[in-house]
């Protein structure tokens, strides 16, 4: 027990740095997912209910759908490696936490766009008919009817994508992004300090459980359909 505590004390600085790197990757990617993925998911939903009639909007919705399908079907590690030249072009480097967060943004955006679409598809048809009878504009339909009605599902989808991004972030050491996964491999597995590796796994499990619990509680609080 004393040797285990000594190991933790020796590596606590590196572990704290790794956790901070993972947190930065998740915050950046999920912020982008919320700002871009939610509007994309809305476009996908409006396309599904045949809301668009103009040709430019139809083309835009098809391009969004194509982007989401391609990114979500691409093996993540291959995706990270394949866009290294683009990452270097945009950020000036392909190493570091910011460079690691860059591909995560693409994946998080695509995943949350699809999750948002699914959440909006659960909105009752009566809500659309009500907005139409009130002569709501497109913006009013989206912000005062769709998002309000689907807010619980949107929160659950955001929670699910966040947990997925935590899993993806653990392999970002391949591009020098650091993070808790890279810490577990370098200081735990490769250095034969298996106590560190298992401690890292426990930390990740606890983090995921906490995020899921908070997301579920918030979604339950926002759910308009609950009776009690």
trRosetta pair geometry for C-beta under 8 A, 3 or more apart (Angstrom, degrees):
i j d omega theta_ij theta_ji phi_ij phi_ji
1 4 5.6 -53 -152 33 32 114
1 5 6.5 29 152 -15 65 105
2 5 5.8 -54 -150 38 34 110
2 6 6.3 37 150 -23 65 106
3 6 5.4 -52 -147 35 33 116
3 7 6.5 37 152 -22 64 101
4 7 5.8 -52 -152 32 31 111
4 8 6.6 30 151 -17 64 105
4 195 5.1 -146 -129 -163 92 156
5 8 5.6 -52 -147 37 35 112
5 9 6.2 35 154 -20 66 106
6 9 5.7 -53 -146 37 31 111
6 10 6.3 32 153 -23 63 107
7 10 5.7 -56 -149 33 31 112
7 11 6.4 -3 163 8 66 111
7 193 6.0 169 -162 -157 135 122
7 195 5.8 96 80 78 153 130
7 196 6.3 -118 148 -56 121 98
8 11 6.5 -78 -145 52 25 88
8 12 6.0 51 156 -65 67 93
8 15 7.9 -23 -155 -3 69 153
8 195 7.8 -89 -53 128 86 117
8 196 7.5 169 -88 -96 62 80
8 199 6.9 -180 -99 -130 106 173
9 12 5.7 -24 -139 -15 29 119
11 14 5.0 -54 -167 46 76 113
11 15 5.6 78 133 -27 88 101
11 187 5.7 128 -139 173 142 147
11 193 7.7 134 -31 131 153 161
11 196 6.0 5 69 -115 161 133
12 15 5.6 -55 -143 39 33 112
12 16 6.2 36 157 -22 67 104
13 16 5.9 -53 -148 34 28 109
13 17 6.5 28 153 -17 62 106
14 17 5.6 -54 -149 37 33 113
14 18 6.3 34 153 -20 66 106
14 183 6.2 153 143 -133 98 113
14 187 6.2 129 116 -59 147 158
15 18 5.6 -53 -146 36 33 112
15 19 6.3 34 154 -19 65 104
15 180 7.7 44 -155 -122 69 84
15 183 6.1 120 -107 176 57 153
15 196 7.8 -140 -78 -154 119 102
15 200 7.4 -142 -130 -90 108 93
16 19 5.8 -53 -148 36 31 111
16 20 6.4 33 152 -19 63 106
17 20 5.7 -56 -151 36 31 113
17 21 6.4 33 151 -21 65 104
17 178 7.3 -75 135 -177 95 141
18 21 5.6 -52 -149 34 33 112
18 22 6.5 32 153 -17 65 104
18 178 6.0 -144 -118 168 67 97
18 179 5.8 54 -167 154 80 16
18 180 4.7 115 142 -87 109 50
18 182 6.7 -156 -132 67 113 87
18 183 3.6 -24 -99 -40 164 139
19 22 5.7 -53 -148 37 33 111
19 23 6.2 35 153 -20 65 106
19 180 5.7 49 -85 -73 56 109
19 203 7.5 -85 -95 157 117 142
20 23 5.6 -52 -145 36 32 113
20 24 6.4 34 155 -21 64 104
21 24 5.8 -53 -149 34 31 112
21 25 6.5 31 153 -18 63 105
21 97 4.8 -134 -147 -103 91 124
21 100 7.9 41 171 58 105 146
21 177 6.9 148 169 153 122 72
21 178 4.1 -58 173 103 171 119
21 179 4.8 -120 107 -75 111 52
21 180 7.7 177 68 -30 94 61
22 25 5.8 -55 -151 35 32 112
22 26 6.3 27 155 -16 66 108
22 166 7.1 52 179 -137 115 75
22 169 5.3 114 -139 134 83 141
22 170 7.9 20 -115 -78 121 60
22 179 4.4 96 -74 -145 82 86
22 180 4.7 -15 -41 -6 146 98
22 181 7.7 118 -93 -3 120 79
23 26 5.9 -59 -147 39 30 108
23 27 6.1 28 158 -19 67 109
24 27 5.9 -54 -141 37 28 109
24 28 6.2 25 161 -16 64 110
24 97 5.4 35 90 163 134 136
24 101 6.8 -86 127 -66 83 136
25 28 6.2 -60 -147 39 25 107
25 29 6.1 13 162 -10 64 114
25 97 6.2 -121 -60 -169 90 88
25 100 5.7 -48 -106 108 125 106
25 101 4.5 -155 -129 -88 66 88
25 104 5.7 83 179 21 97 167
25 165 7.5 -169 128 161 94 106
25 169 4.8 136 102 -125 144 126
25 172 6.6 -168 -119 8 160 168
25 177 6.8 64 -84 170 135 126
25 179 6.3 -15 2 -91 145 121
26 29 6.1 -61 -140 43 26 104
26 30 5.8 12 167 -8 65 116
26 104 7.9 -90 -91 160 38 149
26 162 6.6 63 -167 -157 111 83
26 165 5.5 131 -121 114 79 121
26 166 6.2 14 -94 -79 129 73
26 169 6.4 -62 -60 -44 84 154
27 30 6.4 -63 -137 44 20 101
27 31 6.1 26 161 -24 60 111
28 31 5.9 -59 -149 32 24 111
28 32 6.6 19 156 -13 61 107
28 98 7.6 165 -106 -126 173 63
28 101 4.2 25 81 -175 140 144
28 104 7.4 88 88 82 97 120
28 105 6.7 -65 133 -73 91 104
29 32 5.9 -58 -153 38 31 109
29 33 6.2 35 149 -24 65 108
29 101 5.6 -144 -49 -162 90 83
29 104 3.8 -67 -92 125 143 107
29 105 4.8 -137 -122 -78 70 54
29 107 7.6 -9 -163 62 129 84
29 108 4.2 127 161 -7 100 151
29 165 5.4 176 97 -149 140 143
30 33 5.1 -46 -142 35 39 119
30 34 6.3 41 156 -21 66 100
30 108 5.9 -115 -84 -172 48 148
30 112 8.0 116 -139 -55 65 146
30 158 7.3 87 -162 -168 110 91
30 161 7.1 142 -115 110 92 106
30 162 5.5 25 -99 -100 140 88
30 165 6.4 -148 -59 31 94 164
31 34 5.9 -53 -151 34 30 109
31 35 6.3 17 156 -9 64 112
32 35 5.9 -63 -142 44 30 104
32 36 5.7 -11 172 18 70 116
32 37 7.5 81 124 -17 63 98
32 105 4.2 8 73 -146 159 104
32 108 6.5 100 77 82 96 121
32 109 5.9 -60 128 -65 96 106
33 36 6.8 -71 -125 56 17 82
33 37 4.1 -5 -168 4 62 139
33 38 7.7 87 144 -26 60 77
33 105 7.3 -151 -48 -151 74 57
33 108 3.8 -88 -66 139 126 103
33 109 5.0 -146 -107 -81 63 49
33 111 7.3 -26 -135 64 130 86
33 112 4.1 102 179 8 110 148
33 158 7.6 146 114 -130 122 81
33 161 6.2 -177 174 133 159 146
34 37 6.6 -14 -60 47 15 99
34 38 5.8 15 -166 -17 45 119
34 112 7.1 -75 -72 156 43 163
34 158 6.9 36 -89 -123 96 123
35 38 7.3 -5 -90 28 2 103
35 39 7.8 -12 155 0 41 109
36 39 6.4 -64 -157 42 32 104
36 40 6.2 29 152 -18 68 113
36 109 5.0 -17 92 -132 112 122
37 40 5.5 -59 -146 40 33 113
37 41 6.1 35 156 -21 68 105
37 108 6.7 -99 -47 130 147 70
37 109 4.2 -159 -69 -149 97 55
37 110 7.2 -92 -115 -18 106 14
37 111 7.4 -18 -141 67 144 54
37 112 3.5 64 141 82 150 109
37 113 4.5 -119 -159 -51 76 72
37 116 6.5 152 140 -10 85 132
37 161 7.9 145 138 -166 167 172
38 41 5.7 -52 -145 36 30 112
38 42 6.5 35 153 -22 62 104
38 112 6.7 -43 -57 139 61 115
38 113 7.6 -130 -58 -97 16 57
38 116 5.3 160 -126 -103 54 156
38 154 7.3 45 -122 -152 110 122
39 42 5.4 -52 -148 33 35 116
39 43 6.5 39 152 -21 66 100
40 43 5.6 -49 -151 33 35 113
40 44 6.5 36 149 -19 65 103
40 64 5.1 -175 -154 -158 93 123
40 67 7.8 -82 -154 78 140 126
40 68 7.0 157 150 -64 127 117
40 109 6.8 70 21 171 148 93
40 113 3.9 -40 99 -119 114 124
40 116 7.5 112 77 55 69 137
41 44 5.5 -51 -149 35 36 114
41 45 6.4 37 152 -20 66 103
41 112 6.7 -91 -40 131 132 65
41 113 4.2 -169 -60 -157 79 49
41 114 6.8 -120 -107 -28 100 12
41 115 6.9 -52 -109 68 146 54
41 116 2.6 89 120 78 165 119
41 117 4.5 -133 -159 -41 83 70
41 119 7.7 32 158 39 140 99
41 120 6.8 150 144 -2 99 126
42 45 5.6 -52 -149 35 33 112
42 46 6.3 29 154 -16 66 106
42 116 6.6 -52 -43 141 61 128
42 117 7.9 -145 -57 -85 19 66
42 120 6.7 128 -110 -63 57 161
42 142 6.0 40 -157 -137 139 119
42 146 7.2 106 -129 119 101 151
43 46 5.9 -55 -144 39 30 108
43 47 6.4 34 153 -21 63 106
43 60 6.7 -89 -164 124 140 103
43 61 5.2 -159 161 -106 98 80
43 64 5.2 74 97 39 133 170
44 47 5.7 -55 -151 35 30 114
44 48 6.5 36 149 -26 63 104
44 61 6.7 147 -94 -157 41 90
44 64 6.1 -130 -63 115 86 122
44 65 5.9 125 -115 -82 98 85
44 68 7.0 1 -80 -2 142 159
44 113 6.3 105 -8 164 137 96
44 114 7.4 -44 92 -100 172 48
44 116 7.7 115 48 86 117 94
44 117 4.2 -48 97 -93 124 130
45 48 5.5 -52 -153 28 35 115
45 49 6.8 12 158 -2 67 103
45 116 7.3 -97 -31 127 120 83
45 117 4.9 -173 -60 -134 82 69
45 120 3.9 -23 -111 95 157 141
45 121 6.4 -145 -126 -57 99 71
45 146 7.5 133 112 -156 151 141
46 49 6.3 -61 -145 46 33 96
46 51 3.9 -72 -171 48 85 137
46 52 6.1 86 132 -35 104 90
46 61 7.2 -121 81 -103 89 134
47 50 7.5 28 -179 -80 35 32
47 51 7.1 -75 -63 37 23 88
47 52 6.0 -12 -98 13 65 121
47 58 7.4 119 -123 -128 101 57
47 61 3.8 149 -77 180 133 145
47 62 7.7 160 -140 -56 150 55
47 64 8.0 179 -17 63 146 119
47 65 7.0 -102 83 -48 162 124
48 117 7.0 117 -21 -167 139 108
48 121 6.7 -40 107 -94 159 104
49 128 7.1 -145 -175 -113 157 159
52 57 4.0 -150 -148 116 125 119
52 58 5.2 170 121 -69 128 68
52 61 5.9 -162 8 -18 158 142
53 57 7.7 33 45 59 37 127
53 58 7.9 -24 175 -48 6 110
54 57 4.8 78 69 14 92 106
54 58 6.9 -163 92 -9 46 90
55 58 5.5 -58 -146 37 33 114
55 59 6.3 34 158 -20 68 104
56 59 5.7 -56 -150 36 31 111
56 60 6.3 33 152 -21 65 106
57 60 5.4 -49 -145 36 35 115
57 61 6.3 36 155 -20 66 104
58 61 5.8 -53 -147 36 30 110
58 62 6.5 29 154 -18 63 106
59 62 5.8 -58 -151 37 31 111
59 63 6.4 31 152 -19 66 106
60 63 5.7 -57 -150 36 31 111
60 64 6.4 32 153 -19 65 105
61 64 5.6 -51 -147 35 33 113
61 65 6.3 34 153 -19 64 106
62 65 5.6 -52 -146 37 32 112
62 66 6.3 35 152 -21 64 105
63 66 5.6 -52 -147 35 32 113
63 67 6.4 35 153 -21 64 104
64 67 5.7 -53 -149 34 31 113
64 68 6.4 29 155 -17 64 106
64 113 7.1 -146 174 -174 104 147
65 68 5.9 -55 -148 37 30 110
65 69 6.3 28 156 -18 65 109
66 69 5.9 -58 -146 38 29 109
66 70 6.2 25 159 -18 66 109
67 70 6.1 -60 -146 37 26 107
67 71 6.2 15 163 -11 65 112
67 110 6.6 -137 133 -102 82 103
68 71 6.3 -61 -141 41 25 103
68 72 6.0 15 165 -12 63 117
68 110 4.7 157 -131 -152 61 86
68 113 5.1 -119 -101 88 126 131
68 114 5.6 143 -178 -56 131 97
69 72 6.2 -64 -141 43 22 105
69 73 6.1 8 165 -9 62 117
70 73 6.3 -72 -147 42 23 101
70 74 6.3 32 156 -38 64 108
71 74 5.7 -49 -147 18 30 117
71 79 7.2 79 -147 -132 67 146
71 106 5.7 -144 -137 152 136 97
71 107 6.1 -165 166 -102 111 53
71 109 7.8 -1 112 75 167 87
71 110 3.8 -162 85 -55 131 164
72 107 7.8 120 -91 -146 52 72
72 110 5.1 -154 -50 140 86 125
72 111 6.3 130 -102 -80 102 68
72 114 6.6 32 -71 -20 154 148
74 78 6.5 -130 173 82 88 102
74 79 4.4 92 129 -73 125 115
74 82 8.0 -99 -173 35 132 142
75 78 4.3 60 79 20 104 113
75 79 6.5 -176 86 -18 49 87
76 79 5.4 -56 -148 33 32 115
76 80 6.4 34 156 -22 66 101
76 103 8.0 122 -169 143 79 124
76 107 6.5 29 -120 -100 101 152
76 168 5.7 -126 -167 -131 155 107
76 171 7.5 107 110 65 120 135
77 80 5.8 -49 -151 31 33 112
77 81 6.6 26 154 -12 64 106
77 171 6.3 -65 -90 135 99 143
77 174 6.8 58 -146 26 96 166
78 81 5.8 -57 -147 41 33 108
78 82 5.9 33 156 -24 68 112
79 82 5.8 -57 -140 36 27 110
79 83 6.5 4 168 -3 63 110
79 103 6.1 141 124 -165 97 125
79 106 7.5 -148 164 89 128 132
79 107 7.1 112 108 -68 155 111
80 83 6.8 -75 -151 42 21 93
80 84 7.4 50 149 -58 58 85
80 103 4.6 173 -108 76 70 174
80 171 8.0 -166 1 109 161 102
80 172 7.3 -157 -135 -116 151 69
80 174 6.7 98 110 79 140 122
80 175 6.1 -129 165 -30 117 132
81 84 5.9 -23 -165 -24 38 115
81 174 7.4 -56 -70 132 94 131
81 175 7.9 -162 -87 -70 57 107
83 86 4.5 -50 -168 45 80 117
83 87 5.7 90 128 -29 85 95
83 102 7.6 -147 118 121 124 111
83 103 5.7 147 63 -93 131 105
83 106 7.5 119 -13 0 174 158
84 87 5.4 -52 -142 36 32 115
84 88 6.3 33 158 -19 65 104
84 94 4.7 44 -162 -144 88 142
84 175 6.9 -163 -104 -119 104 121
85 88 5.7 -54 -148 37 31 111
85 89 6.3 34 152 -23 65 106
85 94 7.9 -20 -72 -79 23 134
86 89 5.5 -51 -147 34 34 114
86 90 6.3 24 158 -13 67 108
87 90 6.1 -61 -145 40 28 103
87 91 5.8 -18 173 22 67 115
87 93 7.9 -48 135 98 92 42
87 94 5.0 96 95 -114 116 79
87 99 5.3 86 167 -153 127 89
87 102 4.9 135 -123 90 103 155
87 103 6.9 -46 -75 -43 128 89
87 175 7.9 5 97 -168 166 147
88 91 6.9 -71 -123 58 20 81
88 92 6.9 -10 -172 174 55 8
88 93 6.3 -33 -124 -169 69 6
88 94 4.4 -36 -67 -48 93 98
88 99 7.9 26 -75 -128 55 124
90 102 6.9 145 76 -138 133 140
91 94 7.6 133 67 -76 115 40
91 98 6.0 167 -148 121 143 113
91 99 5.6 -165 81 -89 157 79
91 102 6.3 -109 -31 -67 136 143
93 96 6.0 41 114 14 133 121
93 98 7.9 75 71 75 109 107
93 99 5.6 -98 106 -61 84 133
94 99 5.2 133 -166 -163 28 144
94 175 6.1 -97 155 -163 84 108
94 176 7.9 94 114 39 66 114
95 99 5.6 68 51 43 8 153
95 175 6.3 -158 -106 160 53 70
95 176 3.6 -3 -147 74 96 141
95 177 7.6 -148 -163 -61 49 52
96 99 4.9 93 59 13 77 104
96 100 6.9 -137 102 -7 40 91
96 176 6.2 -1 -36 114 35 103
96 177 6.6 27 114 -110 20 54
96 178 7.9 -3 -153 0 36 105
97 100 5.5 -56 -148 36 33 112
97 101 6.3 33 154 -22 66 104
97 177 5.5 97 -106 -161 40 74
97 178 5.9 -37 -76 43 89 113
97 179 7.6 134 -115 -53 89 84
98 101 5.6 -52 -147 33 33 112
98 102 6.9 51 150 -39 61 94
99 102 5.6 -34 -157 5 36 121
99 175 6.0 -130 120 142 111 122
99 176 7.3 26 71 74 129 93
99 177 6.4 -135 79 -87 81 92
100 103 7.4 -59 -169 35 37 94
100 104 6.8 33 143 -15 65 117
100 169 7.3 82 151 -141 119 78
100 172 3.9 75 -155 180 124 133
100 175 5.6 163 -89 79 79 113
100 176 7.5 -141 -55 83 108 51
100 177 2.4 70 -65 -118 145 141
100 178 7.3 -132 -8 38 158 65
100 179 7.0 -146 144 -31 161 123
101 104 5.2 -66 -153 43 42 119
101 105 6.3 55 151 -36 74 96
101 177 7.5 153 -28 -145 59 127
102 105 6.0 -49 -160 18 29 113
102 106 7.6 25 149 -13 59 99
103 106 5.6 -48 -158 30 46 113
103 107 6.5 37 151 -12 72 106
104 107 5.8 -61 -148 43 36 107
104 108 5.8 34 157 -19 71 111
104 165 5.8 82 -167 -149 112 104
104 168 6.1 150 -115 108 94 129
104 169 6.5 24 -100 -81 143 84
104 172 7.4 -31 -50 -83 118 134
105 108 5.9 -55 -138 40 26 109
105 109 6.1 29 160 -22 62 110
106 109 6.0 -59 -150 35 24 111
106 110 6.5 19 156 -14 62 108
107 110 5.9 -57 -148 38 30 108
107 111 6.1 25 157 -15 66 111
107 165 7.4 151 96 -101 110 85
107 168 6.4 176 97 -137 155 171
108 111 5.9 -59 -143 41 28 108
108 112 6.0 18 163 -12 66 111
108 161 5.8 103 -149 166 76 117
108 164 8.0 161 -104 87 72 105
108 165 5.3 18 -88 -83 111 128
109 112 6.2 -61 -141 42 23 102
109 113 6.2 31 157 -27 62 107
110 113 5.7 -52 -148 29 28 115
110 114 6.8 21 157 -13 62 104
111 114 6.1 -60 -156 37 31 105
111 115 6.3 28 150 -16 67 109
111 161 4.8 150 112 -121 119 109
111 164 6.3 -131 175 83 167 152
112 115 5.2 -52 -141 41 39 114
112 116 5.9 45 156 -25 69 103
112 157 6.4 116 -140 141 68 106
112 158 6.5 39 -129 -101 116 62
112 161 4.7 -19 -73 -62 86 172
113 116 5.8 -53 -147 34 27 112
113 117 6.6 31 152 -21 60 104
114 117 5.6 -49 -150 32 34 115
114 118 6.6 33 153 -17 64 103
115 118 5.8 -55 -152 36 33 110
115 119 6.4 33 151 -19 66 106
115 154 7.9 114 127 -132 97 47
115 157 3.1 148 157 -162 121 121
115 158 7.4 171 111 -51 144 41
115 160 6.4 175 -118 66 145 121
115 161 5.9 -120 -3 -44 154 115
116 119 5.6 -54 -147 36 33 111
116 120 6.3 29 156 -16 67 107
116 154 6.1 34 -118 -119 77 89
116 157 6.1 176 -63 108 49 159
117 120 5.9 -60 -148 39 29 108
117 121 6.4 35 152 -27 64 105
118 121 5.6 -50 -149 28 32 116
118 122 7.2 36 152 -23 60 99
118 153 7.3 -135 107 169 79 127
118 157 7.0 152 63 -93 105 132
119 122 6.0 -55 -166 24 36 113
119 150 4.6 112 144 -179 96 116
119 153 3.1 164 -137 120 100 117
119 154 4.9 152 130 -64 166 59
119 156 7.4 156 -97 56 120 96
119 157 5.3 -98 -41 -22 127 136
120 123 5.6 -23 -169 -6 52 117
120 146 5.7 12 -135 -171 105 112
120 150 5.1 -42 -92 -77 52 169
120 153 7.8 -159 -39 89 37 134
122 150 6.4 125 65 -116 95 96
122 153 5.6 139 44 -54 140 162
123 127 5.2 -80 169 52 102 144
123 128 7.2 103 121 -40 115 91
123 145 7.7 86 -168 144 141 85
123 146 5.8 -59 -78 -132 166 67
123 149 4.6 85 -126 106 100 133
123 150 5.2 -62 -64 -57 102 104
124 127 5.1 111 70 -9 80 96
124 149 7.3 -117 23 -172 80 142
125 128 5.7 -52 -163 35 48 111
125 129 6.4 45 144 -18 74 106
126 129 5.4 -56 -147 40 38 112
126 130 6.1 43 152 -25 69 103
127 130 5.7 -51 -148 33 31 113
127 131 6.6 29 154 -16 63 104
127 145 5.4 148 169 -179 104 106
127 146 7.4 132 132 -83 133 51
127 149 5.2 -15 -117 -65 163 163
128 131 5.9 -54 -149 36 32 109
128 132 6.4 32 152 -19 64 107
128 141 7.6 40 -127 -153 67 114
128 145 7.4 124 -87 145 43 142
129 132 5.6 -55 -148 37 33 113
129 133 6.3 33 154 -20 66 105
130 133 5.8 -55 -147 35 31 109
130 134 6.4 19 157 -9 65 109
130 145 7.2 173 82 -127 103 129
131 134 5.9 -63 -147 44 30 105
131 136 4.1 -59 -171 30 86 138
131 140 7.0 167 -154 114 108 95
131 141 4.7 96 168 -112 151 84
131 144 7.7 141 -113 87 111 96
131 145 4.5 -49 -71 -56 129 166
132 135 7.6 33 179 -76 35 32
132 136 7.2 -70 -69 32 25 90
136 140 3.9 -134 -168 99 97 121
136 141 4.9 133 115 -61 123 73
136 144 6.9 -143 -143 66 136 122
136 145 6.6 98 120 -21 174 132
137 140 4.6 94 49 10 74 104
137 141 6.9 -129 96 -8 38 87
138 141 5.6 -51 -150 32 31 115
138 142 6.5 26 155 -16 64 106
139 142 5.8 -56 -148 37 32 108
139 143 6.0 -1 167 7 69 114
140 143 6.6 -67 -128 51 24 89
140 144 4.9 -22 -170 26 67 125
140 145 7.2 56 140 -7 67 101
141 144 7.3 -37 -79 53 8 83
141 145 5.2 -42 -156 40 47 125
141 146 6.2 45 147 -17 69 106
142 145 7.4 27 -11 51 6 82
142 146 5.2 -37 -139 39 39 125
142 147 6.3 44 157 -20 62 103
143 146 7.6 5 -32 49 16 86
143 147 5.6 -11 -132 26 37 130
143 148 7.8 62 154 -29 40 92
144 147 7.8 33 -19 46 14 94
144 148 6.2 0 -176 -12 30 130
145 148 6.3 -63 -136 38 10 107
145 149 6.2 -1 166 -11 54 116
146 149 6.1 -67 -146 40 22 104
146 150 5.9 -12 169 9 64 118
147 150 6.3 -70 -130 54 25 92
147 151 6.1 57 162 -71 63 85
147 154 7.1 2 -146 -25 72 158
148 151 6.1 -20 -149 -27 24 115
148 224 7.7 48 151 -37 80 144
149 224 6.8 -74 -131 34 52 141
150 153 5.0 -57 -171 49 79 111
150 154 5.5 86 127 -31 90 101
151 154 5.4 -54 -143 36 33 115
151 155 6.4 35 158 -21 65 102
151 222 4.7 -101 112 160 113 132
151 224 8.0 83 42 -19 103 101
152 155 5.9 -55 -154 33 30 109
152 156 6.6 26 151 -14 64 106
152 219 4.5 91 -161 -169 75 80
152 220 7.3 82 -139 -70 116 20
152 222 4.8 -180 -78 93 74 95
152 223 4.0 54 -89 -85 153 74
152 224 7.4 -143 -20 6 121 67
152 225 7.7 -97 22 19 155 98
153 156 5.6 -53 -145 39 36 111
153 157 6.1 38 155 -20 67 106
153 219 7.5 90 -62 -148 22 118
154 157 5.7 -53 -146 38 30 112
154 158 6.3 33 153 -21 63 106
155 158 5.6 -53 -148 35 31 113
155 159 6.4 34 152 -21 64 104
155 215 6.0 173 153 -163 90 80
155 218 5.3 -136 -178 107 148 107
155 219 4.3 -169 85 -82 121 85
155 222 6.2 117 -7 40 145 144
156 159 5.6 -52 -149 34 32 114
156 160 6.4 34 152 -20 64 105
156 215 6.3 117 -110 154 45 109
156 216 7.2 55 -106 -97 90 56
156 219 4.7 51 -54 -101 88 158
157 160 5.7 -53 -148 35 33 112
157 161 6.4 28 156 -15 66 106
158 161 5.9 -56 -146 39 30 108
158 162 6.3 36 153 -25 64 106
158 215 7.1 -163 83 -133 84 121
159 162 5.7 -54 -149 32 30 115
159 163 6.6 27 155 -16 64 104
159 211 6.3 162 -153 149 88 90
159 212 6.2 109 168 -115 123 50
159 214 7.7 180 -115 82 122 75
159 215 2.9 74 -95 -150 143 164
159 216 7.2 171 151 -42 176 59
159 219 7.4 -83 -6 -35 137 125
160 163 6.0 -56 -153 35 30 108
160 164 6.5 31 150 -18 64 107
160 215 7.9 176 -31 146 55 161
161 164 5.4 -54 -150 38 35 116
161 165 6.3 38 152 -22 67 103
162 165 5.7 -54 -150 34 31 111
162 166 6.8 37 149 -23 63 99
162 211 5.9 -137 110 176 127 140
162 215 7.6 -178 40 -69 132 141
163 166 5.6 -46 -154 27 36 115
163 167 6.9 37 148 -16 63 101
163 208 5.4 77 -134 -141 105 96
163 211 6.0 170 -75 95 89 134
163 212 6.4 31 -70 -66 139 94
164 167 5.6 -54 -157 35 37 113
164 168 6.4 33 149 -16 69 105
165 168 5.4 -50 -142 39 38 112
165 169 6.1 45 155 -29 67 103
166 169 5.8 -51 -147 29 28 114
166 170 7.3 40 152 -33 57 96
166 204 7.0 153 157 -155 120 95
166 207 6.9 -178 -148 112 152 123
166 208 6.3 -164 82 -84 156 93
166 211 7.7 176 -30 14 146 161
167 170 6.2 -48 -167 10 34 114
168 171 6.8 -71 -172 35 44 97
168 172 7.5 60 139 -47 70 97
169 172 5.4 -32 -159 -7 52 123
169 177 7.7 -118 -159 120 75 135
169 179 5.2 -158 156 -148 95 153
169 180 7.6 54 114 35 107 87
169 181 6.6 162 114 0 63 122
170 179 6.4 -149 -109 127 34 127
170 180 6.5 -49 -109 80 81 81
170 181 2.6 129 -165 -71 68 140
170 182 7.7 -176 -170 -24 49 58
170 184 7.6 -11 -158 32 106 127
170 204 7.5 21 -83 -116 130 148
171 174 6.1 6 159 -8 80 111
171 181 5.9 -63 -52 127 37 155
172 175 6.1 -53 -173 43 69 95
172 177 3.5 -46 143 64 111 140
172 178 7.3 -16 100 56 103 37
172 179 5.3 76 57 5 110 144
172 181 7.1 108 28 56 71 123
172 182 6.9 -71 76 -39 67 116
173 176 7.1 38 -165 -89 45 19
173 177 6.3 -108 -78 52 30 76
173 178 6.6 65 -99 -94 75 13
173 179 6.5 -123 -55 47 81 97
173 181 6.2 -135 -16 99 111 91
173 182 3.0 144 -81 -99 123 108
173 185 6.4 -148 47 46 166 135
173 186 7.3 -166 -151 -33 150 111
174 177 7.9 3 48 14 52 99
177 182 7.1 175 77 -31 68 144
178 182 5.2 -130 -155 57 30 146
178 183 7.4 38 -173 -45 75 86
179 182 5.1 95 59 12 74 102
179 183 7.0 -130 106 -7 40 91
180 183 5.3 -50 -147 34 36 117
180 184 6.4 39 154 -22 66 102
180 200 5.8 166 175 -160 98 109
180 203 7.0 -131 -158 95 143 125
180 204 6.4 164 120 -74 143 103
181 184 5.8 -52 -150 32 32 111
181 185 6.6 26 154 -14 64 106
181 200 8.0 142 -96 158 33 134
182 185 5.9 -57 -148 39 32 108
182 186 6.0 17 162 -8 69 114
183 186 6.3 -64 -136 45 24 99
183 187 5.5 -20 -176 24 66 116
183 188 7.3 64 132 -11 63 102
183 196 7.9 -112 146 159 90 115
183 200 6.3 176 96 -109 103 142
184 187 7.2 -58 -110 56 13 81
184 188 4.6 -25 -166 24 53 138
184 189 6.6 49 143 -12 70 98
184 196 7.0 -177 -127 128 58 87
184 197 4.9 92 -167 -128 89 68
184 200 4.0 -148 -87 86 109 161
184 201 7.1 95 -129 -47 146 72
185 188 6.7 -13 -56 53 8 92
185 189 5.1 -33 -141 38 46 119
185 190 6.1 45 156 -15 65 105
185 197 7.9 76 -75 -112 29 106
186 189 7.8 30 -13 50 13 81
186 190 5.5 -28 -138 39 32 127
186 191 7.0 38 148 -20 48 106
187 190 7.7 12 -30 54 12 90
187 191 5.4 -20 -159 18 35 138
187 193 6.1 -37 152 54 68 132
187 196 5.5 -82 119 133 96 157
188 191 6.7 57 4 47 3 94
188 193 5.3 -96 -126 81 43 83
188 194 6.4 77 -178 -115 88 28
188 195 7.8 -140 -133 65 93 40
188 196 4.0 -143 -94 91 89 97
188 197 3.0 137 164 -61 139 82
188 198 7.7 166 -157 -3 135 51
188 200 6.2 -104 -44 7 152 132
189 192 7.7 18 176 -73 26 32
189 194 7.4 57 -96 -99 49 67
189 197 5.3 84 -52 -90 73 141
191 196 7.7 13 69 42 116 141
193 196 4.3 33 121 10 110 117
193 197 7.0 143 97 -17 66 86
194 197 5.2 -50 -150 35 47 116
194 198 6.2 40 155 -14 74 103
195 198 6.1 -58 -147 42 30 104
195 199 6.1 33 153 -22 64 109
196 199 5.6 -55 -145 37 30 114
196 200 6.3 34 155 -22 64 104
197 200 5.8 -54 -154 33 29 113
197 201 6.7 31 149 -20 63 103
198 201 5.4 -47 -148 32 38 115
198 202 6.5 41 152 -20 66 101
199 202 5.7 -52 -152 34 33 112
199 203 6.5 36 149 -21 65 104
200 203 5.5 -52 -149 34 34 113
200 204 6.4 33 153 -18 65 104
201 204 5.7 -56 -150 36 32 111
201 205 6.3 32 152 -20 66 106
202 205 5.7 -53 -147 36 32 112
202 206 6.3 31 156 -18 66 106
203 206 5.9 -56 -148 38 29 110
203 207 6.3 31 153 -21 63 108
204 207 5.6 -54 -147 35 31 114
204 208 6.4 29 156 -18 65 106
205 208 5.9 -56 -149 36 29 109
205 209 6.3 29 154 -18 65 108
206 209 5.8 -55 -147 37 30 111
206 210 6.3 31 155 -20 65 107
207 210 5.8 -57 -150 36 29 111
207 211 6.4 26 155 -16 65 107
208 211 5.8 -55 -146 37 31 109
208 212 6.2 28 157 -16 66 109
209 212 5.9 -57 -145 40 28 109
209 213 6.1 30 156 -21 64 109
210 213 5.8 -55 -145 36 28 111
210 214 6.3 24 158 -15 64 107
211 214 6.0 -58 -147 39 28 107
211 215 6.1 27 156 -17 64 111
212 215 5.7 -58 -145 40 29 112
212 216 6.1 29 158 -20 65 108
213 216 5.9 -56 -146 37 27 109
213 217 6.3 25 157 -17 64 108
214 217 5.8 -56 -145 38 29 109
214 218 6.2 27 157 -16 65 109
215 218 5.9 -58 -145 39 28 108
215 219 6.1 27 157 -18 65 109
216 219 5.7 -56 -144 39 29 110
216 220 6.2 31 156 -20 64 107
217 220 5.7 -54 -147 36 29 112
217 221 6.4 31 153 -21 63 106
218 221 5.6 -54 -149 34 32 113
218 222 6.3 18 156 -9 66 111
219 222 5.9 -64 -144 45 30 103
219 223 6.3 48 153 -47 65 99
220 223 5.6 -37 -146 5 31 120
220 226 6.9 60 -167 -57 72 152
223 226 4.7 80 101 -21 114 104
